[in-house]
Amino acid sequence: MFKESISNEELVDMPLRRFEGEIVLVDSHKKLKQAVAELSSQPIIGFDTETKPSFKKGVINKVALLQLSTKNRAFLIRLNHIGLPKEIVEILADEKVIKPGVAIRDDIKGLQAFRKFKPGGFVELQDEAKEMGILNFSLKKLSAIACGFRISKGQQLTNWEADVLTEKQQNYAATDAWAALEIYENFSKN
């Protein structure tokens, strides 16, 4: 049974964790083959996207990064470099590959701006949390409630379209997708 909510004070006292596996930056079609081979064989992969923030009213940027993570390897797919390849779309549409994430509706809509597809196998962790009586729905708070650790959101408003993603950005992006996977697995145990 999980707590229904967590205060910011409680959150600060939790251990800070991040993804510690291998991060693969997919910015070429050659690297795409490795990503597709591994991801399509996984039963569950954590899911998230990042978009360059816009500070102007009415300006909405395209999704720049798609993160798909296994337990020990996170693939950061640079959509602003290679678009949304059909091989990745096939994984996103595959009902047999479970893809948990938080607030995924807008993420999927953003991906569909590149290429239309019918999403399959997605699990909205906020819906799962509601069914369990959890009142906090952010990835940060769900990580704390379901997994007992906190994650940093310090890189959230950085430029995801930059020519080179910093190590901090890569760690942040990998952690978000991995945390979704961890939350899903802990929810499934209950």
Backbone as CSV, one residue per row, in Angstrom:
resi,resn,N_x,N_y,N_z,CA_x,CA_y,CA_z,C_x,C_y,C_z
1,MET,0.840,-1.188,0.000,0.000,0.000,0.000,0.882,1.249,0.000
2,PHE,0.533,2.219,-0.824,1.323,3.439,-0.936,0.672,4.581,-0.170
3,LYS,1.486,5.543,0.262,0.956,6.766,0.867,0.147,7.491,-0.200
4,GLU,-0.877,8.231,0.228,-1.673,8.932,-0.783,-1.020,10.232,-1.237
5,SER,-0.150,10.801,-0.395,0.550,12.017,-0.814,1.865,12.145,-0.076
6,ILE,2.682,13.061,-0.538,3.974,13.312,0.085,4.217,14.817,0.058
7,SER,4.711,15.343,1.171,4.965,16.785,1.241,6.342,17.091,0.648
8,ASN,6.539,18.349,0.310,7.845,18.760,-0.202,8.932,18.565,0.851
9,GLU,8.572,18.735,2.129,9.529,18.527,3.212,9.969,17.058,3.261
10,GLU,9.007,16.136,3.150,9.335,14.700,3.144,10.190,14.350,1.922
11,LEU,9.873,14.975,0.810,10.587,14.719,-0.448,12.074,15.050,-0.316
12,VAL,12.371,16.171,0.308,13.757,16.628,0.471,14.592,15.619,1.260
13,ASP,13.959,14.904,2.191,14.679,13.945,3.022,14.948,12.606,2.330
14,MET,14.348,12.391,1.175,14.531,11.114,0.479,15.852,11.089,-0.286
15,PRO,16.405,9.889,-0.477,17.657,9.814,-1.245,17.431,10.230,-2.695
16,LEU,18.396,10.962,-3.247,18.343,11.396,-4.644,18.923,10.288,-5.506
17,ARG,18.170,9.851,-6.500,18.655,8.796,-7.398,18.558,9.270,-8.827
18,ARG,19.370,8.647,-9.676,19.281,8.888,-11.107,19.601,7.597,-11.829
19,PHE,19.295,7.578,-13.100,19.601,6.414,-13.924,21.108,6.184,-13.916
20,GLU,21.515,4.946,-13.673,22.947,4.654,-13.585,23.432,3.697,-14.662
21,GLY,22.562,3.366,-15.593,22.963,2.472,-16.668,23.631,3.219,-17.808
22,GLU,23.668,2.577,-18.953,24.286,3.169,-20.142,23.284,4.079,-20.853
23,ILE,23.749,5.252,-21.230,22.924,6.188,-21.990,23.407,6.181,-23.432
24,VAL,22.490,5.880,-24.348,22.823,5.836,-25.775,22.109,6.993,-26.463
25,LEU,22.895,7.915,-27.001,22.352,9.051,-27.730,22.130,8.617,-29.178
26,VAL,20.867,8.565,-29.589,20.533,8.111,-30.941,20.328,9.352,-31.809
27,ASP,21.394,9.698,-32.551,21.338,10.883,-33.401,21.725,10.572,-34.845
28,SER,21.763,9.267,-35.166,22.060,8.845,-36.540,21.289,7.555,-36.810
29,HIS,21.104,7.244,-38.072,20.355,6.033,-38.426,21.151,4.770,-38.086
30,LYS,22.470,4.880,-38.007,23.304,3.737,-37.620,23.018,3.353,-36.155
31,LYS,22.970,4.359,-35.278,22.694,4.095,-33.863,21.251,3.648,-33.653
32,LEU,20.394,4.021,-34.581,18.982,3.656,-34.499,18.801,2.137,-34.524
33,LYS,19.602,1.437,-35.327,19.475,-0.030,-35.447,19.651,-0.718,-34.103
34,GLN,20.675,-0.309,-33.340,20.914,-0.901,-32.014,19.710,-0.633,-31.110
35,ALA,19.224,0.596,-31.120,18.092,0.974,-30.268,16.873,0.119,-30.602
36,VAL,16.547,0.015,-31.883,15.362,-0.735,-32.303,15.497,-2.212,-31.941
37,ALA,16.661,-2.783,-32.172,16.881,-4.205,-31.860,16.637,-4.468,-30.376
38,GLU,17.173,-3.633,-29.528,17.014,-3.862,-28.085,15.608,-3.532,-27.598
39,LEU,15.096,-2.357,-27.993,13.796,-1.920,-27.478,12.646,-2.823,-27.921
40,SER,12.687,-3.303,-29.149,11.573,-4.124,-29.652,11.528,-5.497,-28.994
41,SER,12.622,-5.889,-28.320,12.644,-7.196,-27.656,12.280,-7.100,-26.174
42,GLN,12.009,-5.898,-25.675,11.725,-5.704,-24.252,10.225,-5.798,-23.975
43,PRO,9.841,-6.413,-22.851,8.416,-6.436,-22.502,7.916,-5.083,-21.979
44,ILE,8.815,-4.316,-21.289,8.438,-3.029,-20.687,9.579,-2.041,-20.903
45,ILE,9.227,-0.832,-21.371,10.234,0.231,-21.498,9.649,1.551,-20.978
46,GLY,10.418,2.234,-20.153,9.999,3.540,-19.653,9.948,4.547,-20.796
47,PHE,9.016,5.490,-20.703,8.738,6.419,-21.801,8.664,7.861,-21.300
48,ASP,9.256,8.770,-22.078,9.105,10.206,-21.825,9.571,10.965,-23.061
49,THR,9.254,12.254,-23.111,9.760,13.119,-24.178,10.195,14.439,-23.545
50,GLU,11.017,15.174,-24.272,11.426,16.516,-23.857,11.236,17.467,-25.038
51,THR,10.796,18.674,-24.708,10.575,19.714,-25.698,11.248,20.987,-25.215
52,LYS,11.892,21.689,-26.131,12.500,22.971,-25.773,11.404,23.885,-25.238
53,PRO,11.611,24.444,-24.040,10.567,25.320,-23.497,10.410,26.589,-24.330
54,SER,9.213,27.100,-24.349,8.941,28.358,-25.029,8.458,29.350,-23.993
55,PHE,9.045,30.508,-24.015,8.652,31.516,-23.036,7.825,32.620,-23.688
56,LYS,7.353,32.338,-24.932,6.495,33.291,-25.636,5.109,32.698,-25.777
57,LYS,4.110,33.481,-25.471,2.725,33.029,-25.571,2.418,32.599,-27.005
58,GLY,1.805,31.422,-27.147,1.401,30.920,-28.458,2.490,30.200,-29.228
59,VAL,3.724,30.225,-28.748,4.824,29.533,-29.421,4.987,28.154,-28.793
60,ILE,4.813,27.131,-29.604,4.960,25.754,-29.121,6.007,25.068,-29.986
61,ASN,7.039,24.548,-29.346,8.101,23.857,-30.072,7.746,22.391,-30.273
62,LYS,8.372,21.800,-31.297,8.179,20.364,-31.534,8.964,19.565,-30.500
63,VAL,8.520,18.348,-30.260,9.252,17.448,-29.368,10.666,17.284,-29.944
64,ALA,11.671,17.464,-29.096,13.059,17.374,-29.550,13.692,16.029,-29.210
65,LEU,13.195,15.379,-28.138,13.850,14.172,-27.634,12.805,13.163,-27.179
66,LEU,13.000,11.918,-27.586,12.177,10.797,-27.124,13.090,9.903,-26.301
67,GLN,12.666,9.620,-25.053,13.461,8.757,-24.189,12.731,7.435,-23.989
68,LEU,13.421,6.351,-24.264,12.899,5.003,-24.037,13.960,4.254,-23.241
69,SER,13.572,3.710,-22.081,14.563,3.135,-21.184,14.221,1.718,-20.742
70,THR,15.243,0.875,-20.744,15.152,-0.436,-20.111,15.732,-0.259,-18.701
71,LYS,15.888,-1.337,-17.964,16.458,-1.249,-16.615,17.890,-0.704,-16.636
72,ASN,18.665,-1.068,-17.664,20.072,-0.675,-17.643,20.571,0.036,-18.895
73,ARG,19.670,0.396,-19.801,20.092,1.171,-20.975,18.973,2.126,-21.366
74,ALA,19.329,3.401,-21.486,18.358,4.421,-21.898,18.743,4.942,-23.280
75,PHE,17.778,4.946,-24.168,17.993,5.459,-25.517,17.357,6.847,-25.615
76,LEU,18.189,7.833,-25.928,17.727,9.207,-26.090,17.712,9.492,-27.591
77,ILE,16.521,9.518,-28.158,16.368,9.639,-29.607,16.170,11.111,-29.958
78,ARG,17.141,11.672,-30.664,17.144,13.105,-31.004,16.245,13.341,-32.216
79,LEU,14.972,13.558,-31.944,13.993,13.745,-33.015,14.319,14.968,-33.865
80,ASN,14.930,15.986,-33.270,15.274,17.177,-34.035,16.460,16.924,-34.972
81,HIS,17.122,15.763,-34.840,18.215,15.391,-35.743,17.778,14.352,-36.772
82,ILE,16.993,13.354,-36.331,16.668,12.235,-37.244,15.170,12.055,-37.483
83,GLY,14.346,12.961,-36.947,12.904,12.802,-37.101,12.407,11.639,-36.261
84,LEU,11.214,11.159,-36.576,10.642,10.008,-35.871,10.611,8.832,-36.850
85,PRO,11.653,8.000,-36.814,11.760,6.892,-37.769,10.619,5.878,-37.631
86,LYS,10.251,5.278,-38.756,9.129,4.316,-38.746,9.419,3.126,-37.830
87,GLU,10.687,2.758,-37.663,11.033,1.635,-36.773,10.678,1.961,-35.317
88,ILE,10.837,3.214,-34.939,10.471,3.637,-33.584,8.949,3.718,-33.463
89,VAL,8.302,4.204,-34.512,6.833,4.266,-34.521,6.246,2.869,-34.320
90,GLU,6.856,1.860,-34.935,6.377,0.485,-34.774,6.439,0.055,-33.310
91,ILE,7.474,0.467,-32.587,7.571,0.149,-31.157,6.489,0.907,-30.380
92,LEU,6.281,2.179,-30.745,5.271,2.995,-30.061,3.854,2.480,-30.299
93,ALA,3.656,1.785,-31.403,2.331,1.251,-31.737,2.145,-0.191,-31.258
94,ASP,3.224,-0.840,-30.825,3.186,-2.259,-30.458,2.487,-2.459,-29.108
95,GLU,1.346,-3.138,-29.139,0.572,-3.432,-27.918,1.340,-4.334,-26.947
96,LYS,2.254,-5.148,-27.465,2.959,-6.123,-26.627,4.108,-5.488,-25.828
97,VAL,4.557,-4.317,-26.251,5.613,-3.618,-25.516,4.938,-2.574,-24.620
98,ILE,4.974,-2.813,-23.301,4.340,-1.909,-22.340,5.232,-0.672,-22.175
99,LYS,4.606,0.509,-22.267,5.348,1.764,-22.190,4.716,2.686,-21.142
100,PRO,5.137,2.557,-19.862,4.603,3.442,-18.829,5.227,4.829,-18.906
101,GLY,4.419,5.834,-18.556,4.903,7.205,-18.504,3.926,8.058,-17.705
102,VAL,4.302,9.306,-17.470,3.478,10.244,-16.707,3.061,11.386,-17.625
103,ALA,1.766,11.692,-17.629,1.213,12.758,-18.478,1.566,12.509,-19.949
104,ILE,1.255,11.307,-20.408,1.713,10.873,-21.738,0.853,11.382,-22.897
105,ARG,-0.351,11.855,-22.616,-1.246,12.271,-23.697,-0.596,13.326,-24.595
106,ASP,-0.034,14.378,-23.962,0.613,15.433,-24.744,1.892,14.938,-25.408
107,ASP,2.615,14.028,-24.733,3.823,13.451,-25.337,3.465,12.728,-26.636
108,ILE,2.424,11.914,-26.580,2.001,11.154,-27.765,1.541,12.100,-28.866
109,LYS,0.765,13.115,-28.485,0.296,14.104,-29.460,1.491,14.788,-30.139
110,GLY,2.501,15.119,-29.360,3.706,15.739,-29.908,4.433,14.830,-30.882
111,LEU,4.472,13.535,-30.570,5.113,12.564,-31.466,4.302,12.384,-32.747
112,GLN,2.979,12.433,-32.619,2.120,12.267,-33.793,2.223,13.450,-34.756
113,ALA,2.789,14.569,-34.294,3.035,15.702,-35.197,4.125,15.351,-36.218
114,PHE,4.994,14.403,-35.871,6.034,13.935,-36.791,5.477,12.920,-37.781
115,ARG,4.678,11.987,-37.227,4.193,10.864,-38.026,2.962,10.302,-37.327
116,LYS,1.888,10.161,-38.071,0.654,9.614,-37.480,0.858,8.140,-37.143
117,PHE,0.376,7.747,-35.956,0.409,6.339,-35.555,-0.644,6.120,-34.483
118,LYS,-1.026,4.863,-34.330,-1.980,4.485,-33.289,-1.167,3.971,-32.100
119,PRO,-1.167,4.717,-30.979,-0.366,4.293,-29.831,-0.863,2.960,-29.271
120,GLY,0.081,2.109,-28.901,-0.274,0.820,-28.321,0.615,0.485,-27.147
121,GLY,0.036,-0.090,-26.108,0.814,-0.558,-24.964,1.201,0.526,-23.975
122,PHE,0.659,1.736,-24.123,1.001,2.809,-23.189,0.213,2.663,-21.888
123,VAL,0.864,2.997,-20.776,0.225,2.979,-19.461,0.422,4.361,-18.844
124,GLU,-0.683,5.041,-18.563,-0.625,6.349,-17.913,-0.515,6.118,-16.408
125,LEU,0.657,6.406,-15.861,0.899,6.157,-14.438,0.029,7.031,-13.541
126,GLN,-0.394,8.196,-14.030,-1.287,9.036,-13.230,-2.636,8.337,-13.025
127,ASP,-3.130,7.633,-14.039,-4.381,6.879,-13.904,-4.211,5.737,-12.905
128,GLU,-3.071,5.046,-13.001,-2.795,3.945,-12.069,-2.751,4.478,-10.628
129,ALA,-2.098,5.632,-10.464,-1.982,6.240,-9.133,-3.360,6.584,-8.581
130,LYS,-4.220,7.180,-9.409,-5.580,7.542,-8.977,-6.321,6.318,-8.476
131,GLU,-6.212,5.206,-9.219,-6.898,3.966,-8.835,-6.411,3.438,-7.488
132,MET,-5.170,3.769,-7.120,-4.607,3.317,-5.843,-4.841,4.331,-4.737
133,GLY,-5.534,5.428,-5.047,-5.812,6.441,-4.037,-4.683,7.424,-3.809
134,ILE,-3.709,7.446,-4.720,-2.591,8.391,-4.603,-3.046,9.741,-5.144
135,LEU,-2.717,10.802,-4.420,-3.193,12.138,-4.783,-2.147,12.982,-5.506
136,ASN,-0.861,12.605,-5.436,0.202,13.349,-6.119,0.525,12.664,-7.435
137,PHE,0.558,13.436,-8.527,0.692,12.804,-9.848,1.954,13.156,-10.620
138,SER,2.806,14.032,-10.098,4.018,14.372,-10.846,4.979,13.189,-10.810
139,LEU,5.832,13.116,-11.810,6.831,12.047,-11.859,7.698,12.089,-10.601
140,LYS,8.065,13.291,-10.184,8.910,13.459,-9.001,8.236,12.886,-7.754
141,LYS,6.978,13.222,-7.546,6.283,12.740,-6.340,5.914,11.258,-6.458
142,LEU,5.551,10.800,-7.656,5.260,9.370,-7.828,6.511,8.526,-7.592
143,SER,7.683,9.026,-7.994,8.942,8.310,-7.730,9.148,8.148,-6.226
144,ALA,8.877,9.221,-5.492,9.051,9.180,-4.042,8.054,8.226,-3.391
145,ILE,6.782,8.329,-3.780,5.737,7.508,-3.174,5.902,6.031,-3.533
146,ALA,6.151,5.740,-4.800,6.194,4.341,-5.252,7.554,3.680,-5.065
147,CYS,8.635,4.487,-5.120,9.979,3.901,-5.132,10.847,4.291,-3.939
148,GLY,10.426,5.312,-3.196,11.196,5.712,-2.032,12.429,6.547,-2.338
149,PHE,12.482,7.163,-3.510,13.583,8.063,-3.829,13.056,9.271,-4.585
150,ARG,13.885,10.325,-4.602,13.503,11.508,-5.356,14.409,11.629,-6.575
151,ILE,13.901,12.343,-7.573,14.686,12.598,-8.780,14.795,14.109,-8.954
152,SER,15.855,14.533,-9.598,16.062,15.960,-9.836,15.308,16.384,-11.093
153,LYS,14.695,17.560,-11.023,14.015,18.118,-12.195,14.745,19.390,-12.656
154,GLY,16.012,19.527,-12.268,16.787,20.734,-12.525,17.040,21.064,-13.989
155,GLN,17.005,20.075,-14.869,17.302,20.318,-16.284,16.053,20.489,-17.138
156,GLN,14.887,20.427,-16.521,13.617,20.412,-17.254,13.480,21.541,-18.265
157,LEU,13.857,22.753,-17.879,13.624,23.907,-18.746,14.865,24.314,-19.537
158,THR,15.677,23.335,-19.917,16.870,23.628,-20.715,16.549,23.468,-22.200
159,ASN,17.500,23.810,-23.038,17.296,23.745,-24.492,17.527,22.319,-25.016
160,TRP,16.443,21.621,-25.269,16.528,20.236,-25.748,16.842,20.158,-27.238
161,GLU,16.895,21.307,-27.916,17.260,21.339,-29.338,18.730,21.710,-29.531
162,ALA,19.469,21.878,-28.452,20.883,22.261,-28.542,21.644,21.278,-29.427
163,ASP,22.690,21.771,-30.103,23.496,20.892,-30.962,24.060,19.725,-30.174
164,VAL,24.504,20.005,-28.951,25.070,18.969,-28.086,24.305,18.995,-26.765
165,LEU,23.797,17.843,-26.348,23.142,17.750,-25.041,24.220,17.557,-23.984
166,THR,24.142,18.327,-22.908,25.131,18.208,-21.833,24.949,16.875,-21.108
167,GLU,25.950,16.511,-20.331,25.856,15.282,-19.528,24.689,15.384,-18.548
168,LYS,24.483,16.574,-17.965,23.369,16.765,-17.031,22.033,16.564,-17.742
169,GLN,21.895,17.100,-18.955,20.652,16.908,-19.714,20.429,15.430,-20.013
170,GLN,21.482,14.742,-20.429,21.357,13.317,-20.754,20.958,12.511,-19.521
171,ASN,21.580,12.796,-18.379,21.229,12.084,-17.139,19.784,12.359,-16.749
172,TYR,19.371,13.615,-16.855,17.996,14.000,-16.530,17.002,13.245,-17.421
173,ALA,17.241,13.278,-18.720,16.324,12.665,-19.679,16.245,11.145,-19.476
174,ALA,17.381,10.514,-19.265,17.405,9.065,-19.035,16.683,8.729,-17.731
175,THR,16.894,9.538,-16.705,16.276,9.298,-15.404,14.760,9.373,-15.492
176,ASP,14.226,10.337,-16.232,12.767,10.464,-16.340,12.132,9.200,-16.922
177,ALA,12.696,8.663,-17.996,12.128,7.454,-18.608,12.330,6.241,-17.699
178,TRP,13.506,6.122,-17.104,13.804,5.009,-16.192,12.894,5.053,-14.959
179,ALA,12.666,6.259,-14.417,11.808,6.393,-13.228,10.395,5.908,-13.538
180,ALA,9.888,6.189,-14.734,8.557,5.712,-15.121,8.513,4.182,-15.095
181,LEU,9.569,3.566,-15.565,9.671,2.101,-15.545,9.685,1.582,-14.107
182,GLU,10.456,2.218,-13.236,10.538,1.816,-11.827,9.183,1.967,-11.121
183,ILE,8.510,3.083,-11.369,7.193,3.310,-10.758,6.221,2.224,-11.214
184,TYR,6.202,1.946,-12.513,5.296,0.922,-13.055,5.547,-0.428,-12.383
185,GLU,6.813,-0.794,-12.273,7.141,-2.102,-11.658,6.712,-2.144,-10.195
186,ASN,6.897,-1.047,-9.462,6.485,-1.021,-8.061,4.963,-1.015,-7.923
187,PHE,4.260,-0.317,-8.824,2.806,-0.366,-8.827,2.324,-1.787,-9.107
188,SER,2.994,-2.484,-10.014,2.580,-3.832,-10.399,2.737,-4.845,-9.271
189,LYS,3.653,-4.583,-8.351,3.885,-5.478,-7.209,2.739,-5.404,-6.206
190,ASN,1.992,-4.306,-6.216,0.910,-4.120,-5.245,-0.407,-4.724,-5.694
